Amino acid sequence: MLAVTDKAVEAIRRVMADAEPEVAGLRVMVVSGGCSGLKYQIGYDTAAETDDYVLEFDGFRLFVDPTSGDLLQGASMDYVEKVEGSGFLFDNPGARRSCQCGKSASCQ
């Protein structure tokens, strides 16, 4: 479903180390917005929903709802550090078009 690079795994571990104790993992979502129609969003979550995809890693979990999971099929999540800033970027071969920022796409 969603591949996560080693750099992204290390960045997530750093983020999760600072999380409150009730945080069970990070939720990865595809929501309306962004410059291409849809945007990728990541945030803390206290639990998985019953129909979520749960990706298990050593030290953390990612939760993905079924709709987002369909849109993320074959996609990869990376973490980059540049002079302009750092953050998670998505490469989604299912996107019809993507913006240069790597944070939004059109998958419909």
Biopython code that builds the backbone (N, CA, C, O; Angstrom):
import numpy as np
from Bio.PDB.StructureBuilder import StructureBuilder

atoms = [
    (1, "MET", "N", (0.820, -1.188, 0.000)),
    (1, "MET", "CA", (0.000, 0.000, 0.000)),
    (1, "MET", "C", (0.865, 1.253, 0.000)),
    (1, "MET", "O", (1.058, 1.838, -1.066)),
    (2, "LEU", "N", (1.379, 1.683, 1.103)),
    (2, "LEU", "CA", (2.211, 2.875, 1.221)),
    (2, "LEU", "C", (3.604, 2.440, 1.668)),
    (2, "LEU", "O", (3.771, 1.864, 2.743)),
    (3, "ALA", "N", (4.589, 2.721, 0.838)),
    (3, "ALA", "CA", (5.972, 2.427, 1.210)),
    (3, "ALA", "C", (6.521, 3.623, 1.989)),
    (3, "ALA", "O", (6.205, 4.772, 1.681)),
    (4, "VAL", "N", (7.331, 3.347, 2.979)),
    (4, "VAL", "CA", (7.916, 4.399, 3.809)),
    (4, "VAL", "C", (9.427, 4.232, 3.764)),
    (4, "VAL", "O", (9.950, 3.174, 4.115)),
    (5, "THR", "N", (10.132, 5.284, 3.328)),
    (5, "THR", "CA", (11.585, 5.194, 3.206)),
    (5, "THR", "C", (12.245, 5.154, 4.581)),
    (5, "THR", "O", (11.637, 5.510, 5.591)),
    (6, "ASP", "N", (13.489, 4.717, 4.598)),
    (6, "ASP", "CA", (14.246, 4.681, 5.855)),
    (6, "ASP", "C", (14.367, 6.068, 6.483)),
    (6, "ASP", "O", (14.290, 6.205, 7.704)),
    (7, "LYS", "N", (14.556, 7.099, 5.651)),
    (7, "LYS", "CA", (14.651, 8.466, 6.173)),
    (7, "LYS", "C", (13.333, 8.890, 6.821)),
    (7, "LYS", "O", (13.337, 9.565, 7.850)),
    (8, "ALA", "N", (12.210, 8.496, 6.224)),
    (8, "ALA", "CA", (10.908, 8.832, 6.800)),
    (8, "ALA", "C", (10.692, 8.078, 8.107)),
    (8, "ALA", "O", (10.157, 8.639, 9.063)),
    (9, "VAL", "N", (11.102, 6.815, 8.160)),
    (9, "VAL", "CA", (10.967, 6.025, 9.390)),
    (9, "VAL", "C", (11.736, 6.692, 10.522)),
    (9, "VAL", "O", (11.214, 6.818, 11.630)),
    (10, "GLU", "N", (12.967, 7.121, 10.263)),
    (10, "GLU", "CA", (13.762, 7.780, 11.305)),
    (10, "GLU", "C", (13.127, 9.096, 11.743)),
    (10, "GLU", "O", (13.126, 9.413, 12.932)),
    (11, "ALA", "N", (12.590, 9.863, 10.800)),
    (11, "ALA", "CA", (11.927, 11.128, 11.143)),
    (11, "ALA", "C", (10.676, 10.867, 11.985)),
    (11, "ALA", "O", (10.407, 11.597, 12.939)),
    (12, "ILE", "N", (9.923, 9.847, 11.640)),
    (12, "ILE", "CA", (8.716, 9.515, 12.410)),
    (12, "ILE", "C", (9.101, 9.079, 13.819)),
    (12, "ILE", "O", (8.434, 9.456, 14.783)),
    (13, "ARG", "N", (10.157, 8.298, 13.952)),
    (13, "ARG", "CA", (10.618, 7.892, 15.290)),
    (13, "ARG", "C", (10.935, 9.124, 16.141)),
    (13, "ARG", "O", (10.600, 9.160, 17.325)),
    (14, "ARG", "N", (11.577, 10.127, 15.548)),
    (14, "ARG", "CA", (11.891, 11.354, 16.293)),
    (14, "ARG", "C", (10.608, 12.074, 16.705)),
    (14, "ARG", "O", (10.502, 12.563, 17.830)),
    (15, "VAL", "N", (9.646, 12.140, 15.807)),
    (15, "VAL", "CA", (8.368, 12.789, 16.102)),
    (15, "VAL", "C", (7.637, 12.034, 17.214)),
    (15, "VAL", "O", (7.104, 12.644, 18.140)),
    (16, "MET", "N", (7.616, 10.715, 17.116)),
    (16, "MET", "CA", (6.890, 9.910, 18.105)),
    (16, "MET", "C", (7.567, 9.967, 19.476)),
    (16, "MET", "O", (6.894, 9.806, 20.494)),
    (17, "ALA", "N", (8.857, 10.187, 19.524)),
    (17, "ALA", "CA", (9.555, 10.289, 20.810)),
    (17, "ALA", "C", (9.071, 11.490, 21.612)),
    (17, "ALA", "O", (9.148, 11.486, 22.841)),
    (18, "ASP", "N", (8.578, 12.508, 20.933)),
    (18, "ASP", "CA", (8.082, 13.722, 21.593)),
    (18, "ASP", "C", (6.571, 13.698, 21.816)),
    (18, "ASP", "O", (6.014, 14.646, 22.369)),
    (19, "ALA", "N", (5.909, 12.631, 21.393)),
    (19, "ALA", "CA", (4.446, 12.560, 21.483)),
    (19, "ALA", "C", (3.989, 12.313, 22.924)),
    (19, "ALA", "O", (4.718, 11.744, 23.736)),
    (20, "GLU", "N", (2.790, 12.747, 23.210)),
    (20, "GLU", "CA", (2.162, 12.478, 24.509)),
    (20, "GLU", "C", (1.943, 10.968, 24.659)),
    (20, "GLU", "O", (1.836, 10.261, 23.657)),
    (21, "PRO", "N", (1.874, 10.468, 25.891)),
    (21, "PRO", "CA", (1.735, 9.016, 26.111)),
    (21, "PRO", "C", (0.479, 8.397, 25.487)),
    (21, "PRO", "O", (0.490, 7.221, 25.123)),
    (22, "GLU", "N", (-0.600, 9.171, 25.361)),
    (22, "GLU", "CA", (-1.839, 8.603, 24.813)),
    (22, "GLU", "C", (-1.815, 8.458, 23.292)),
    (22, "GLU", "O", (-2.732, 7.866, 22.723)),
    (23, "VAL", "N", (-0.798, 8.977, 22.629)),
    (23, "VAL", "CA", (-0.691, 8.860, 21.182)),
    (23, "VAL", "C", (-0.285, 7.436, 20.824)),
    (23, "VAL", "O", (0.735, 6.934, 21.295)),
    (24, "ALA", "N", (-1.100, 6.787, 19.982)),
    (24, "ALA", "CA", (-0.832, 5.409, 19.584)),
    (24, "ALA", "C", (-0.105, 5.315, 18.251)),
    (24, "ALA", "O", (0.480, 4.279, 17.934)),
    (25, "GLY", "N", (-0.136, 6.385, 17.471)),
    (25, "GLY", "CA", (0.519, 6.360, 16.171)),
    (25, "GLY", "C", (0.249, 7.625, 15.393)),
    (25, "GLY", "O", (-0.328, 8.583, 15.908)),
    (26, "LEU", "N", (0.674, 7.614, 14.150)),
    (26, "LEU", "CA", (0.428, 8.737, 13.247)),
    (26, "LEU", "C", (-0.619, 8.337, 12.218)),
    (26, "LEU", "O", (-0.594, 7.224, 11.693)),
    (27, "ARG", "N", (-1.528, 9.243, 11.940)),
    (27, "ARG", "CA", (-2.533, 9.022, 10.904)),
    (27, "ARG", "C", (-2.071, 9.721, 9.636)),
    (27, "ARG", "O", (-1.719, 10.900, 9.655)),
    (28, "VAL", "N", (-2.076, 8.976, 8.524)),
    (28, "VAL", "CA", (-1.756, 9.511, 7.208)),
    (28, "VAL", "C", (-3.061, 9.564, 6.427)),
    (28, "VAL", "O", (-3.757, 8.557, 6.293)),
    (29, "MET", "N", (-3.393, 10.761, 5.907)),
    (29, "MET", "CA", (-4.670, 10.945, 5.216)),
    (29, "MET", "C", (-4.470, 11.674, 3.891)),
    (29, "MET", "O", (-3.502, 12.411, 3.706)),
    (30, "VAL", "N", (-5.404, 11.451, 2.984)),
    (30, "VAL", "CA", (-5.514, 12.243, 1.774)),
    (30, "VAL", "C", (-6.834, 12.990, 1.915)),
    (30, "VAL", "O", (-7.895, 12.373, 2.006)),
    (31, "VAL", "N", (-6.765, 14.333, 1.933)),
    (31, "VAL", "CA", (-7.948, 15.166, 2.164)),
    (31, "VAL", "C", (-8.062, 16.219, 1.063)),
    (31, "VAL", "O", (-7.099, 16.480, 0.342)),
    (32, "SER", "N", (-9.239, 16.818, 0.940)),
    (32, "SER", "CA", (-9.450, 17.884, -0.039)),
    (32, "SER", "C", (-8.594, 19.081, 0.302)),
    (32, "SER", "O", (-8.431, 19.436, 1.470)),
    (33, "GLY", "N", (-8.041, 19.709, -0.748)),
    (33, "GLY", "CA", (-7.245, 20.913, -0.554)),
    (33, "GLY", "C", (-5.952, 20.844, -1.320)),
    (33, "GLY", "O", (-5.763, 19.962, -2.157)),
    (34, "GLY", "N", (-5.076, 21.755, -1.044)),
    (34, "GLY", "CA", (-3.789, 21.802, -1.720)),
    (34, "GLY", "C", (-3.900, 22.397, -3.110)),
    (34, "GLY", "O", (-4.996, 22.683, -3.592)),
    (35, "CYS", "N", (-2.772, 22.578, -3.738)),
    (35, "CYS", "CA", (-2.759, 23.242, -5.046)),
    (35, "CYS", "C", (-3.138, 22.308, -6.191)),
    (35, "CYS", "O", (-3.319, 22.776, -7.315)),
    (36, "SER", "N", (-3.265, 21.005, -5.945)),
    (36, "SER", "CA", (-3.651, 20.072, -7.002)),
    (36, "SER", "C", (-4.992, 19.400, -6.744)),
    (36, "SER", "O", (-5.380, 18.513, -7.504)),
    (37, "GLY", "N", (-5.708, 19.792, -5.701)),
    (37, "GLY", "CA", (-7.033, 19.234, -5.433)),
    (37, "GLY", "C", (-7.104, 18.359, -4.202)),
    (37, "GLY", "O", (-8.110, 18.368, -3.494)),
    (38, "LEU", "N", (-6.059, 17.607, -3.936)),
    (38, "LEU", "CA", (-5.979, 16.772, -2.740)),
    (38, "LEU", "C", (-4.643, 17.044, -2.070)),
    (38, "LEU", "O", (-3.663, 17.381, -2.734)),
    (39, "LYS", "N", (-4.610, 16.896, -0.761)),
    (39, "LYS", "CA", (-3.330, 17.064, -0.072)),
    (39, "LYS", "C", (-3.123, 15.926, 0.920)),
    (39, "LYS", "O", (-4.073, 15.319, 1.416)),
    (40, "TYR", "N", (-1.871, 15.662, 1.185)),
    (40, "TYR", "CA", (-1.481, 14.640, 2.143)),
    (40, "TYR", "C", (-1.380, 15.301, 3.505)),
    (40, "TYR", "O", (-0.836, 16.396, 3.643)),
    (41, "GLN", "N", (-1.913, 14.616, 4.510)),
    (41, "GLN", "CA", (-1.918, 15.181, 5.856)),
    (41, "GLN", "C", (-1.474, 14.102, 6.845)),
    (41, "GLN", "O", (-1.857, 12.938, 6.720)),
    (42, "ILE", "N", (-0.675, 14.495, 7.816)),
    (42, "ILE", "CA", (-0.166, 13.575, 8.840)),
    (42, "ILE", "C", (-0.428, 14.197, 10.199)),
    (42, "ILE", "O", (-0.210, 15.393, 10.393)),
    (43, "GLY", "N", (-0.900, 13.378, 11.151)),
    (43, "GLY", "CA", (-1.122, 13.888, 12.494)),
    (43, "GLY", "C", (-1.157, 12.767, 13.511)),
    (43, "GLY", "O", (-1.295, 11.595, 13.163)),
    (44, "TYR", "N", (-1.032, 13.138, 14.760)),
    (44, "TYR", "CA", (-1.111, 12.167, 15.855)),
    (44, "TYR", "C", (-2.524, 11.598, 15.958)),
    (44, "TYR", "O", (-3.503, 12.272, 15.637)),
    (45, "ASP", "N", (-2.615, 10.343, 16.412)),
    (45, "ASP", "CA", (-3.918, 9.744, 16.695)),
    (45, "ASP", "C", (-3.773, 8.820, 17.896)),
    (45, "ASP", "O", (-2.722, 8.220, 18.120)),
    (46, "THR", "N", (-4.853, 8.720, 18.661)),
    (46, "THR", "CA", (-4.814, 7.910, 19.882)),
    (46, "THR", "C", (-5.150, 6.445, 19.643)),
    (46, "THR", "O", (-4.857, 5.600, 20.489)),
    (47, "ALA", "N", (-5.762, 6.130, 18.498)),
    (47, "ALA", "CA", (-6.124, 4.737, 18.222)),
    (47, "ALA", "C", (-6.463, 4.571, 16.753)),
    (47, "ALA", "O", (-6.806, 5.534, 16.067)),
    (48, "ALA", "N", (-6.364, 3.351, 16.285)),
    (48, "ALA", "CA", (-6.803, 3.019, 14.935)),
    (48, "ALA", "C", (-8.319, 2.846, 14.933)),
    (48, "ALA", "O", (-8.899, 2.406, 15.926)),
    (49, "GLU", "N", (-8.951, 3.191, 13.828)),
    (49, "GLU", "CA", (-10.371, 2.887, 13.629)),
    (49, "GLU", "C", (-10.471, 1.426, 13.196)),
    (49, "GLU", "O", (-9.488, 0.848, 12.732)),
    (50, "THR", "N", (-11.643, 0.833, 13.344)),
    (50, "THR", "CA", (-11.789, -0.593, 13.060)),
    (50, "THR", "C", (-11.493, -0.953, 11.605)),
    (50, "THR", "O", (-11.054, -2.071, 11.335)),
    (51, "ASP", "N", (-11.719, -0.040, 10.662)),
    (51, "ASP", "CA", (-11.484, -0.358, 9.257)),
    (51, "ASP", "C", (-10.175, 0.215, 8.711)),
    (51, "ASP", "O", (-9.932, 0.149, 7.506)),
    (52, "ASP", "N", (-9.334, 0.772, 9.574)),
    (52, "ASP", "CA", (-8.057, 1.333, 9.152)),
    (52, "ASP", "C", (-7.087, 0.256, 8.695)),
    (52, "ASP", "O", (-7.124, -0.883, 9.160)),
    (53, "TYR", "N", (-6.212, 0.651, 7.766)),
    (53, "TYR", "CA", (-5.002, -0.113, 7.519)),
    (53, "TYR", "C", (-4.032, 0.318, 8.619)),
    (53, "TYR", "O", (-3.922, 1.508, 8.914)),
    (54, "VAL", "N", (-3.340, -0.624, 9.215)),
    (54, "VAL", "CA", (-2.356, -0.303, 10.247)),
    (54, "VAL", "C", (-1.006, -0.820, 9.774)),
    (54, "VAL", "O", (-0.816, -2.021, 9.580)),
    (55, "LEU", "N", (-0.077, 0.103, 9.594)),
    (55, "LEU", "CA", (1.275, -0.260, 9.189)),
    (55, "LEU", "C", (2.144, -0.250, 10.439)),
    (55, "LEU", "O", (2.281, 0.780, 11.098)),
    (56, "GLU", "N", (2.722, -1.384, 10.758)),
    (56, "GLU", "CA", (3.527, -1.547, 11.964)),
    (56, "GLU", "C", (5.009, -1.386, 11.649)),
    (56, "GLU", "O", (5.519, -1.977, 10.697)),
    (57, "PHE", "N", (5.681, -0.595, 12.444)),
    (57, "PHE", "CA", (7.121, -0.409, 12.340)),
    (57, "PHE", "C", (7.696, -0.636, 13.731)),
    (57, "PHE", "O", (6.962, -0.666, 14.718)),
    (58, "ASP", "N", (8.985, -0.791, 13.801)),
    (58, "ASP", "CA", (9.639, -0.948, 15.085)),
    (58, "ASP", "C", (9.593, 0.391, 15.817)),
    (58, "ASP", "O", (10.380, 1.293, 15.528)),
    (59, "GLY", "N", (8.675, 0.513, 16.758)),
    (59, "GLY", "CA", (8.596, 1.735, 17.547)),
    (59, "GLY", "C", (7.403, 2.624, 17.268)),
    (59, "GLY", "O", (7.157, 3.557, 18.033)),
    (60, "PHE", "N", (6.648, 2.378, 16.202)),
    (60, "PHE", "CA", (5.471, 3.209, 15.933)),
    (60, "PHE", "C", (4.541, 2.512, 14.939)),
    (60, "PHE", "O", (4.890, 1.506, 14.323)),
    (61, "ARG", "N", (3.338, 3.091, 14.810)),
    (61, "ARG", "CA", (2.351, 2.600, 13.848)),
    (61, "ARG", "C", (1.813, 3.767, 13.029)),
    (61, "ARG", "O", (1.700, 4.890, 13.520)),
    (62, "LEU", "N", (1.485, 3.481, 11.771)),
    (62, "LEU", "CA", (0.788, 4.435, 10.913)),
    (62, "LEU", "C", (-0.619, 3.927, 10.684)),
    (62, "LEU", "O", (-0.820, 2.742, 10.416)),
    (63, "PHE", "N", (-1.600, 4.820, 10.789)),
    (63, "PHE", "CA", (-2.998, 4.480, 10.548)),
    (63, "PHE", "C", (-3.437, 5.151, 9.249)),
    (63, "PHE", "O", (-3.169, 6.334, 9.037)),
    (64, "VAL", "N", (-4.115, 4.393, 8.378)),
    (64, "VAL", "CA", (-4.591, 4.930, 7.109)),
    (64, "VAL", "C", (-6.033, 4.481, 6.918)),
    (64, "VAL", "O", (-6.319, 3.283, 6.929)),
    (65, "ASP", "N", (-6.945, 5.439, 6.744)),
    (65, "ASP", "CA", (-8.345, 5.085, 6.514)),
    (65, "ASP", "C", (-8.487, 4.452, 5.125)),
    (65, "ASP", "O", (-7.628, 4.662, 4.270)),
    (66, "PRO", "N", (-9.564, 3.674, 4.882)),
    (66, "PRO", "CA", (-9.712, 2.966, 3.611)),
    (66, "PRO", "C", (-9.720, 3.879, 2.376)),
    (66, "PRO", "O", (-9.119, 3.528, 1.361)),
    (67, "THR", "N", (-10.376, 5.023, 2.439)),
    (67, "THR", "CA", (-10.415, 5.930, 1.285)),
    (67, "THR", "C", (-9.016, 6.441, 0.964)),
    (67, "THR", "O", (-8.601, 6.436, -0.195)),
    (68, "SER", "N", (-8.293, 6.880, 1.985)),
    (68, "SER", "CA", (-6.918, 7.342, 1.773)),
    (68, "SER", "C", (-6.041, 6.193, 1.299)),
    (68, "SER", "O", (-5.173, 6.380, 0.446)),
    (69, "GLY", "N", (-6.264, 5.012, 1.847)),
    (69, "GLY", "CA", (-5.484, 3.841, 1.447)),
    (69, "GLY", "C", (-5.626, 3.548, -0.034)),
    (69, "GLY", "O", (-4.650, 3.205, -0.703)),
    (70, "ASP", "N", (-6.846, 3.682, -0.549)),
    (70, "ASP", "CA", (-7.060, 3.473, -1.988)),
    (70, "ASP", "C", (-6.268, 4.483, -2.812)),
    (70, "ASP", "O", (-5.697, 4.136, -3.846)),
    (71, "LEU", "N", (-6.234, 5.723, -2.356)),
    (71, "LEU", "CA", (-5.525, 6.778, -3.081)),
    (71, "LEU", "C", (-4.009, 6.682, -2.928)),
    (71, "LEU", "O", (-3.267, 7.267, -3.718)),
    (72, "LEU", "N", (-3.552, 5.954, -1.926)),
    (72, "LEU", "CA", (-2.113, 5.823, -1.658)),
    (72, "LEU", "C", (-1.509, 4.521, -2.187)),
    (72, "LEU", "O", (-0.335, 4.242, -1.946)),
    (73, "GLN", "N", (-2.297, 3.726, -2.903)),
    (73, "GLN", "CA", (-1.785, 2.463, -3.438)),
    (73, "GLN", "C", (-0.555, 2.720, -4.293)),
    (73, "GLN", "O", (-0.609, 3.496, -5.246)),
    (74, "GLY", "N", (0.547, 2.075, -3.957)),
    (74, "GLY", "CA", (1.782, 2.209, -4.722)),
    (74, "GLY", "C", (2.587, 3.461, -4.416)),
    (74, "GLY", "O", (3.652, 3.665, -4.999)),
    (75, "ALA", "N", (2.099, 4.303, -3.513)),
    (75, "ALA", "CA", (2.790, 5.550, -3.179)),
    (75, "ALA", "C", (3.911, 5.292, -2.176)),
    (75, "ALA", "O", (3.937, 4.271, -1.488)),
    (76, "SER", "N", (4.831, 6.246, -2.116)),
    (76, "SER", "CA", (5.882, 6.181, -1.108)),
    (76, "SER", "C", (5.958, 7.512, -0.373)),
    (76, "SER", "O", (5.688, 8.573, -0.934)),
    (77, "MET", "N", (6.330, 7.423, 0.891)),
    (77, "MET", "CA", (6.487, 8.596, 1.733)),
    (77, "MET", "C", (7.959, 8.704, 2.103)),
    (77, "MET", "O", (8.570, 7.741, 2.566)),
    (78, "ASP", "N", (8.516, 9.887, 1.891)),
    (78, "ASP", "CA", (9.925, 10.127, 2.175)),
    (78, "ASP", "C", (10.022, 11.337, 3.107)),
    (78, "ASP", "O", (9.043, 12.055, 3.311)),
    (79, "TYR", "N", (11.188, 11.546, 3.658)),
    (79, "TYR", "CA", (11.466, 12.729, 4.464)),
    (79, "TYR", "C", (12.679, 13.408, 3.864)),
    (79, "TYR", "O", (13.711, 12.775, 3.639)),
    (80, "VAL", "N", (12.550, 14.706, 3.605)),
    (80, "VAL", "CA", (13.658, 15.440, 3.006)),
    (80, "VAL", "C", (14.022, 16.631, 3.872)),
    (80, "VAL", "O", (13.177, 17.217, 4.550)),
    (81, "GLU", "N", (15.293, 16.971, 3.832)),
    (81, "GLU", "CA", (15.803, 18.162, 4.500)),
    (81, "GLU", "C", (16.501, 19.001, 3.453)),
    (81, "GLU", "O", (17.469, 18.566, 2.829)),
    (82, "LYS", "N", (15.995, 20.217, 3.267)),
    (82, "LYS", "CA", (16.555, 21.137, 2.282)),
    (82, "LYS", "C", (16.746, 22.495, 2.936)),
    (82, "LYS", "O", (16.259, 22.740, 4.040)),
    (83, "VAL", "N", (17.451, 23.365, 2.253)),
    (83, "VAL", "CA", (17.638, 24.729, 2.731)),
    (83, "VAL", "C", (16.271, 25.400, 2.906)),
    (83, "VAL", "O", (16.064, 26.155, 3.856)),
    (84, "GLU", "N", (15.334, 25.119, 1.979)),
    (84, "GLU", "CA", (14.013, 25.735, 2.015)),
    (84, "GLU", "C", (13.141, 25.210, 3.159)),
    (84, "GLU", "O", (12.141, 25.834, 3.510)),
    (85, "GLY", "N", (13.509, 24.084, 3.731)),
    (85, "GLY", "CA", (12.734, 23.481, 4.815)),
    (85, "GLY", "C", (12.789, 21.976, 4.741)),
    (85, "GLY", "O", (13.347, 21.404, 3.804)),
    (86, "SER", "N", (12.208, 21.344, 5.728)),
    (86, "SER", "CA", (12.194, 19.891, 5.770)),
    (86, "SER", "C", (10.759, 19.410, 5.944)),
    (86, "SER", "O", (9.888, 20.159, 6.386)),
    (87, "GLY", "N", (10.530, 18.150, 5.589)),
    (87, "GLY", "CA", (9.196, 17.596, 5.768)),
    (87, "GLY", "C", (9.002, 16.301, 5.004)),
    (87, "GLY", "O", (9.893, 15.829, 4.298)),
    (88, "PHE", "N", (7.823, 15.744, 5.164)),
    (88, "PHE", "CA", (7.460, 14.504, 4.495)),
    (88, "PHE", "C", (6.957, 14.825, 3.093)),
    (88, "PHE", "O", (6.165, 15.748, 2.900)),
    (89, "LEU", "N", (7.424, 14.055, 2.126)),
    (89, "LEU", "CA", (6.988, 14.195, 0.744)),
    (89, "LEU", "C", (6.436, 12.866, 0.252)),
    (89, "LEU", "O", (6.893, 11.801, 0.667)),
    (90, "PHE", "N", (5.466, 12.935, -0.621)),
    (90, "PHE", "CA", (4.833, 11.744, -1.165)),
    (90, "PHE", "C", (5.101, 11.652, -2.659)),
    (90, "PHE", "O", (5.022, 12.648, -3.378)),
    (91, "ASP", "N", (5.416, 10.459, -3.111)),
    (91, "ASP", "CA", (5.530, 10.159, -4.530)),
    (91, "ASP", "C", (4.428, 9.157, -4.827)),
    (91, "ASP", "O", (4.479, 8.009, -4.385)),
    (92, "ASN", "N", (3.424, 9.608, -5.585)),
    (92, "ASN", "CA", (2.239, 8.791, -5.813)),
    (92, "ASN", "C", (2.059, 8.539, -7.304)),
    (92, "ASN", "O", (1.622, 9.429, -8.033)),
    (93, "PRO", "N", (2.396, 7.318, -7.770)),
    (93, "PRO", "CA", (2.244, 7.029, -9.190)),
    (93, "PRO", "C", (0.779, 7.011, -9.640)),
    (93, "PRO", "O", (0.505, 7.064, -10.839)),
    (94, "GLY", "N", (-0.157, 6.938, -8.704)),
    (94, "GLY", "CA", (-1.578, 6.954, -9.038)),
    (94, "GLY", "C", (-2.131, 8.347, -9.239)),
    (94, "GLY", "O", (-3.284, 8.505, -9.642)),
    (95, "ALA", "N", (-1.331, 9.353, -8.966)),
    (95, "ALA", "CA", (-1.791, 10.736, -9.107)),
    (95, "ALA", "C", (-1.765, 11.127, -10.584)),
    (95, "ALA", "O", (-0.785, 10.873, -11.284)),
    (96, "ARG", "N", (-2.842, 11.742, -11.045)),
    (96, "ARG", "CA", (-2.879, 12.241, -12.427)),
    (96, "ARG", "C", (-1.957, 13.435, -12.587)),
    (96, "ARG", "O", (-1.311, 13.597, -13.622)),
    (97, "ARG", "N", (-1.899, 14.264, -11.563)),
    (97, "ARG", "CA", (-0.955, 15.383, -11.565)),
    (97, "ARG", "C", (-0.577, 15.664, -10.116)),
    (97, "ARG", "O", (-1.354, 15.414, -9.194)),
    (98, "SER", "N", (0.604, 16.178, -9.939)),
    (98, "SER", "CA", (1.111, 16.533, -8.617)),
    (98, "SER", "C", (1.753, 17.902, -8.708)),
    (98, "SER", "O", (2.195, 18.328, -9.776)),
    (99, "CYS", "N", (1.799, 18.581, -7.583)),
    (99, "CYS", "CA", (2.501, 19.861, -7.575)),
    (99, "CYS", "C", (3.962, 19.597, -7.216)),
    (99, "CYS", "O", (4.315, 18.497, -6.792)),
    (100, "GLN", "N", (4.779, 20.580, -7.384)),
    (100, "GLN", "CA", (6.212, 20.454, -7.122)),
    (100, "GLN", "C", (6.528, 20.246, -5.653)),
    (100, "GLN", "O", (7.586, 19.710, -5.325)),
    (101, "CYS", "N", (5.636, 20.657, -4.757)),
    (101, "CYS", "CA", (5.933, 20.558, -3.335)),
    (101, "CYS", "C", (5.890, 19.125, -2.825)),
    (101, "CYS", "O", (6.427, 18.841, -1.755)),
    (102, "GLY", "N", (5.252, 18.203, -3.577)),
    (102, "GLY", "CA", (5.155, 16.819, -3.131)),
    (102, "GLY", "C", (4.186, 16.613, -2.000)),
    (102, "GLY", "O", (4.191, 15.564, -1.355)),
    (103, "LYS", "N", (3.336, 17.621, -1.746)),
    (103, "LYS", "CA", (2.397, 17.531, -0.644)),
    (103, "LYS", "C", (0.948, 17.563, -1.094)),
    (103, "LYS", "O", (0.041, 17.527, -0.263)),
    (104, "SER", "N", (0.716, 17.631, -2.419)),
    (104, "SER", "CA", (-0.654, 17.566, -2.919)),
    (104, "SER", "C", (-0.667, 16.884, -4.283)),
    (104, "SER", "O", (0.355, 16.797, -4.964)),
    (105, "ALA", "N", (-1.852, 16.401, -4.665)),
    (105, "ALA", "CA", (-1.996, 15.657, -5.913)),
    (105, "ALA", "C", (-3.445, 15.649, -6.351)),
    (105, "ALA", "O", (-4.338, 16.055, -5.606)),
    (106, "SER", "N", (-3.667, 15.183, -7.567)),
    (106, "SER", "CA", (-5.002, 14.932, -8.075)),
    (106, "SER", "C", (-5.060, 13.465, -8.435)),
    (106, "SER", "O", (-4.382, 13.022, -9.362)),
    (107, "CYS", "N", (-5.869, 12.704, -7.707)),
    (107, "CYS", "CA", (-5.923, 11.250, -7.918)),
    (107, "CYS", "C", (-7.254, 10.815, -8.518)),
    (107, "CYS", "O", (-7.450, 9.627, -8.775)),
    (108, "GLN", "N", (-8.156, 11.733, -8.742)),
    (108, "GLN", "CA", (-9.494, 11.368, -9.220)),
    (108, "GLN", "C", (-9.519, 11.232, -10.718)),
    (108, "GLN", "O", (-10.565, 10.929, -11.293)),
]
sb = StructureBuilder()
sb.init_structure("model")
sb.init_model(0)
sb.init_chain("A")
sb.init_seg("    ")
for serial, (resi, resn, name, xyz) in enumerate(atoms, 1):
    if name == "N":
        sb.init_residue(resn, " ", resi, " ")
    sb.init_atom(name, np.array(xyz, "f"), 0.0, 1.0, " ", f" {name:<3s}", serial, name[0])
structure = sb.get_structure()
